[in-house]
């Protein structure tokens, strides 16, 4: 079986050896850069839907503090069990 694989690869050198990519990744990158088929692919840049939340200076933090303070004042300290 091994001799068939070796013979097949030596007879048809256009069949890429996937393990060669592990040995020489720069050759793979170079081949990708020269590839006409890859160049013809439609490309689109996808951006994440979730954007990082940045602290705003528009008073949102002040509003949140007011709500939290009001919730603390509404709590009369009496437990539910008695």
Wavefront OBJ file of the C-alpha trace (Angstrom):
o trace
v 0.000 0.000 0.000
v 2.828 2.393 0.838
v 4.515 1.737 -2.489
v 1.296 2.686 -4.312
v 1.114 5.998 -2.424
v 4.745 6.807 -3.140
v 4.330 5.880 -6.792
v 1.139 7.912 -7.103
v 2.829 10.976 -5.659
v 5.934 10.639 -7.785
v 3.918 10.070 -10.967
v 1.626 13.017 -10.337
v 3.612 15.784 -8.638
v 0.676 18.207 -8.978
v -1.044 16.398 -6.108
v 0.090 18.380 -3.070
v 1.512 16.655 -0.066
v -0.382 18.002 2.959
v 2.564 17.268 5.245
v 4.809 19.529 3.180
v 2.759 22.451 4.446
v 3.922 21.668 7.978
v 7.555 21.691 6.942
v 7.556 24.902 4.894
v 4.621 27.197 5.763
v 6.240 30.162 3.987
v 6.022 28.255 0.694
v 2.304 27.779 1.317
v 1.807 31.503 1.948
v 3.754 32.325 -1.211
v 1.665 29.877 -3.244
v -1.525 31.400 -1.829
v -0.358 34.877 -2.817
v 0.307 33.726 -6.407
v -2.937 31.754 -6.745
v -5.292 33.105 -9.408
v -8.169 31.024 -8.068
v -7.850 32.525 -4.607
v -7.546 36.024 -6.045
v -10.857 35.615 -7.898
v -12.795 34.722 -4.756
v -15.203 37.328 -3.480
v -13.924 38.825 -0.269
v -15.851 40.385 2.529
v -14.655 41.570 5.904
v -16.866 40.441 8.759
v -16.908 42.491 11.920
v -18.151 41.257 15.291
v -21.660 42.331 16.193
v -20.745 43.025 19.790
v -18.684 46.133 20.173
v -16.776 46.756 23.370
v -18.654 48.930 25.789
v -16.660 52.008 26.568
v -17.361 54.202 29.558
v -19.380 57.159 28.402
v -19.173 60.593 29.917
v -22.750 61.546 29.034
v -24.232 61.046 32.503
v -25.147 57.381 32.218
v -23.032 56.489 35.249
v -24.683 59.292 37.264
v -28.122 58.026 36.277
v -27.182 54.473 37.290
v -25.972 55.726 40.689
v -29.249 57.593 41.230
v -31.276 54.471 40.466
v -29.122 52.369 42.788
v -29.414 54.947 45.583
v -33.208 55.116 45.172
v -33.418 51.330 45.413
v -31.401 51.405 48.651
v -33.669 54.088 50.162
v -36.802 52.113 49.251
v -35.540 49.124 51.221
v -36.928 49.566 54.741
v -34.714 46.890 56.234
v -37.628 44.645 57.249
v -37.140 41.038 56.176
v -39.841 39.032 54.429
v -40.030 36.466 57.205
v -41.102 38.749 59.922
l 1 2 3 4 5 6 7 8 9 10 11 12 13 14 15 16 17 18 19 20 21 22 23 24 25 26 27 28 29 30 31 32 33 34 35 36 37 38 39 40 41 42 43 44 45 46 47 48 49 50 51 52 53 54 55 56 57 58 59 60 61 62 63 64 65 66 67 68 69 70 71 72 73 74 75 76 77 78 79 80 81 82
